Amino acid sequence: MNLTPTLTVALLSALALSACGTESTKPGEKGDARSLTVSSTDDACEVSASDAPAGTLNFAVTNKGDQVTEFYLLAEDGLRILGEVEGIGPKASKTLTVTVPAGGYVTACKPGMVGEGIRADFEVTGSDEKVEVSADEQELIEQATNNYRAYVQDQTAQLLEKTKEFVELYKSGDSDDQARALYPIAREHWERIETVAESFGDLDPKMDAREADVDFAAGEKWTGWHAIEKDLWPARAEKYTAWPPQQRATYADDLLANTVELDKRVQATGKGALEYPLDSIANGSRGLLEEVATGKVTGEEEFWSRTDLWDFQANVDGARIAFEGVQPVLETKDPELAEQLTTRFAQLDELLDSHRKGDGFVLYFELTGDDINALAAAVNALSEPLSHLTAAVVS
């Protein structure tokens, strides 16, 4: 079954509205310099201030435009993502909570969820404010950070091994059935850490862009997993010409090289190594569920292969692992929220299990409208309490 545009917009709007006003903080309150409002329209991104003191910042984003939008806080280079909220439907609101030190940053709204977005410089100034953390809580925080770092490193290592195997099958030209079988399995490792991979603004577009994300008129090139996906599953394409062996090799080698670079960055130690502060892990959990809402439950991610449910499950796995990493901290601050999230994750996993087939899942077109609505409702039920997670653990 294919989603109509009306159903796609309806699902996105319902999921986006579920997070409207759900954070326990009240961004934008008068006198709170760390609470900011963002008004996103189809052609503007108005942040209530261009600077804020270092610490935990809250950006309350309201979509006043006609398109689904996103909001990002980027590093000064405009590439690395420090925090994001996605899938904000028209008239809906979401809050980004992120803890950042003094320095230069970039804010960006992305109406239509394409392109570089509407950007502006944002300054975080020094602050003398001290946040007291008990020894017990600090131990829990360090444990969460170390465990999540190990998880991400393990997933990228497995992604690299599976990608090596996949590209060899694909390049051979006579193992397409095996390549198709491995494709969703290899991608599970990407989807479980998608928010971390996306933080590398130079790699993500090369590796995971969908055809609809690429501005061909501006000279952008389409590479990565989904370009190869189309070549392996061209049945839905019109007047498609299969790639010759040399072109296959070029795209496969490019995907592998970028995967090697991703793994290198994730595995790095010492100066320049990735950091996983508590707010980043919590935001990653919510971000992965937003990936489900904006791409997987709507069937837009794997347009050619229809293997969206593999991605769906992997995003949910990653979101759950991130939540479980900060769960010990959350249980000391909001045990009711911790229990609610545990229950909702289990319910969503149970529903996904009902669509399993063999070692994988049914293809997306095998789902009925009722199936899709039930999955959307389960994501919606989880997204509401999950939107409280970051504010709860950093309070």
N, C-alpha and C positions, 0 to 999 in steps of 0.2 A: 504494500500500500504506500502510495506517495502522499506526502502532506501537501495540502493546498496552501498558497500564501496566506489565506485568511487564518487557517489553523495554526500556521507557524507564528504569526503575529500574536494570535490569542494566547498561545502557550507562553511565549516570551513575556507578554504583558502580565499574565497571571503570576509568573515566577518573579518578575521584577517587582510587582506590587507587594509581594509577600514580605519583602524586606523594607518596605516603606516605614520609616520611623521606628525601627526595631532596636536600634542600639540603646544601651542603658544610659549613655551620656546624652547631653543635649547640646550638640554643636550649634554654634551661632549665638549662644547666650551672651548677652551684653556683659562686657568686662572680662570675658575669657578669651585671651589672645591666642590660645591654642585650639579654639573651636572656630572653624571657618565654614562659610557656606559657599557652594558652587552652583551657579545657574548655567545649565547647558542648554543651548538652543541649536538649531540646525546650522547656524553660522557664527556662534559666539560661545566663549567659555569664560564666564565672569566669576572670579574668585574674590571673596569679600576683602581679602588683604593680600599683599604681595610678599609679606614676611610674617614670621611667627617665631617665638622663642623655642629653643631646643626642648625636646621632651616628647610626650605623647600627643600627637596632633589628631584632630578629628575633622574630616572634610565631609560636610553634609551636602550631598550632591542631589539636586533636583533637575529632572529633565523637563524643560519647558518647550522642547521642540516636538517635531512630528515623527522623528526616527528614534529607534532604540540607540542608546548611547553608552559610552564607557568613560571612566575617569581614571587617570594614572598620576602617580607621583614618580618622577623619573630622576635618576642621578644627573649630575650636571652635564654629562656627555650626551644626555637625551636618549641613551640606549638602554641602560640597565634599569629595570623596573623595581622600585622599592615597595610599591603597593598599588593595588588596582581594585576597582569595582566594575563589573561588567553587566551587560544585559539589563540596563535601566530603561524601562519602557516609558513612553510618553506619559507625563503627569505623575510619574513614580519617583521615589527617592531612595537612596541608599547612602550609608555612611562608611567611609574609609577611615579606619583607625590605624595609625602607624607611628612608631617611635623612631625619631631621627635625631642625629647630632647636628651641631652647627655646620653650615656649609651652603653651597649653592645647589639648587634643584630646579626641576622643570615640572610644571603642571600641564596636563593635556586632557582635553575632552575629545572624544572621537565619535561624533554623530554618524550614525550608519555603520559604526564599527569597522570602518575601513580607512586606509591611509595613515598618515602620521598624526592626524588630529590637529586641534587648535591649541597651540602651545604658548606658554608664557614662563618667564623666569620667576623663580620663587626662592626667597632667602630665608634660611633658618639661622637665627642669631644665637649667640652664646647665652647660657642661663646659669645662674648660681643655685638654682633650686635643686635640692638633694632629695632623692627618693630613697627612703629607708626600706631595706629588704632584709628580712631575718635570715639567719644562717641556714635554717631548715628550708626556707623558700628558695634561697640561692642554690642550695644543693639540688632541689627539684628542677630549677631552671637549667642548671648545667647538665643534668641528666637528660632533660628533654632536648637540649641543643646537640649533645653528643650523639644521642640515639638517632635523631633525625638526620644529622650529617651522615652517619653510617648507612642509614636507609637510602638516602639519595645516591651516595657513592656506589652502593650495591646495585641499585637500579640502572645507573648509567653504565656500569661495567657489564651488566647483563644485556643492556640495549646494544652495546658495542659488539658483543659476541654474536647476538642474533642478527644484527645488521650485516656483519661480515658474511654470515651464512646466507642471508637473504640475497645480497647483491651478487654473490657467486651463482646462485640458482637463476637469478634474473638475467645475468649476463650470458649464461650458457646458451639461452635461446631454445633449449629443448627440455626445460624443467619448469615450465610455467605453472603447471598444476601444483607442484611442490612450493613454488614461490608464492602462489596465491594462498596456500594453506598456512605458510609461515607468516605472511604479511600481518594479520591481526595479532598474532602471538608476539611478534617482535615489537609491534607498536604499543603493546600493553605497558612495556617498561618506560616508554616515553610518556604515555598518558598518566601514569602514576605520579610522575614528578613534573607534570606539564607546566605548573606555575614557576618552578625553578628554571626549567629550560627556557620559558618565555622571558625570564629576567635578562637573558642575553639577547638584547634587541637586534644584534647583527646576525645571530644564528637562527633564531626562530623563523623568520620569514623565508630563509633559504631551505629550511628543513620541513616545515609543517604548514606552509601556506596552501589554502584551497584555491582553486581556479578563480572563484568569485572574489578573492582577496587581492588579486593581482591587477594592477593598472597597466594593461598591455599598451594602451595608447600613449602612456608616458615612458614607454621603453622598458618597463619592468620585466624581468625574466621569471618564469615559473619553474622552480626546481623542487626537489625533495620528495617526500613520501607520496604526496597526492598526485604529483605529475606522473610518477611511476605507476601509481594505482590506476590512473586512467589508461595507461598503456596496457596494463594487465587485464583490465575489465572495460573494454571499449564499447560494450553493447549499448550503453545509453548515449553514446556520442554520435553526432551526425557527421557523416562523410569523414570519418576518422581514418588516417593512414598510420598503420603501425610503424613504430620506430625500427630502423635497420640496426644491426648489431653494434655498429660504431656509436650510434646515438644512445643506445641502451647503456653501453659501457660508460659513456661520458656522464650520464645522469646518475648511474649507480656509483661510480667512483666519487662524484661530487657529494652524494649523500653520505658515503662512508667517510670521506675526509672531514665533513662537518660533524659527524658523530664522534670521530676521533678527537676533534677539537673540543666538543662539548664535554666528553669524558675527561680530557686533560684539565679543563678548567674546574670541573667538579672535584677531581681528585687532588688538586693543588693543595699544598700545605704552606705554612709560613706566611710571609707577607703577600697580600693579594688573595689569600684563600677566602672562599665563600664563608660568610657568617650566617648563622641561623638564630637570630634573636627570637624571643618568645612571640612577639607580635607578628613576625614574618611567618612563623610556623602556623599560627592561628589564622592569619590572613590567607595562607596557602591552602588551608583546609576549605575555607569558604570559597576561595577562587576556583578550586577544582570542582566544587559543586556547581559553580556558575558556568564552568565549561560544559558540564552536563546539560544545564538548562539552555544554553545558547547554541549548542551544536549537536549533542548526542541524542537527547530526547526528541529533537525535531527532525532527526535523520539527515542533517546537513553536513556532517563531518565526513562520512565515508560515502560520498555521493555515487561513486562508481562501483565499489565493492559491496556496499550495503552491510558492512561489518560493524555498524555503529555500537552494537551492544557490547562488543569486546572493549571498545573505548569507554563506554558508559561504566562498565564494571571496574575498569582500571582507574578511572577518575574517582569513583566512589572509594575504591581501595586506598588510593593516595590520600583522599580527604579524611578517611577514617584513621589511617596511620598518623597523620598530622594531628588530628584531634586527640588520639590516644597518647601522643607524646606530651601534650600539655594538660592532659586530663588530671594528673596528680596535683598540679597547681590549681586547676579549676575546682577540684573537689574541696580545697581549703577555702575557696572564696564563694562558690556558688554550687553546692552539691546537687541542688535540684536541677540546674541546667545540665550538669554532667550526666545525671541519670536520664534526663529527657533525651539528650543527644545519643546516648548509648542505645536507647530504645528505638529511636528513629532510624539510626544507621542499620540496626538489626532488621527492622521492618522493610527497609529499602532493599537490603541484600536478599531477604526472603522473596520479595517480589521479582527481583532479577533472576533468582534461581528457577522460578517458574518458567522462564523462557530459555533455559539451557537445552542444548541438543548435543548429545555426545560429549566431547571435551570442550565444546564451545557454546555458541548460542544460535538461535534462529537468525536468519537474515532480516534486516529491517522491514523489507516489504512483506514479510510473513506476519507482522504484527497487525492486529485489527485497530480500528479507531479507539475502541474501548481499552485495549492494551496500552496504547500510547497515552490516553487520558489518565489511566491508573498510574503509569510510571511518572507522568508529569505531576500528579497529585502527591505522590510519595516524595518526589524531589522538593516540591513546594513545602510539604510538611516538615522536611528536614531543614530547608533553607532558612525558615523563620527563626528557630532557636539558634542555628549556626551563626546567624548574623550578630548574635550577642557575644560570641566567643572571644573575639579579640579584646573588646572593652572589658570583659569580665576578668581575663587573665592578667591584663596589664594595670588594672585598677589598684 
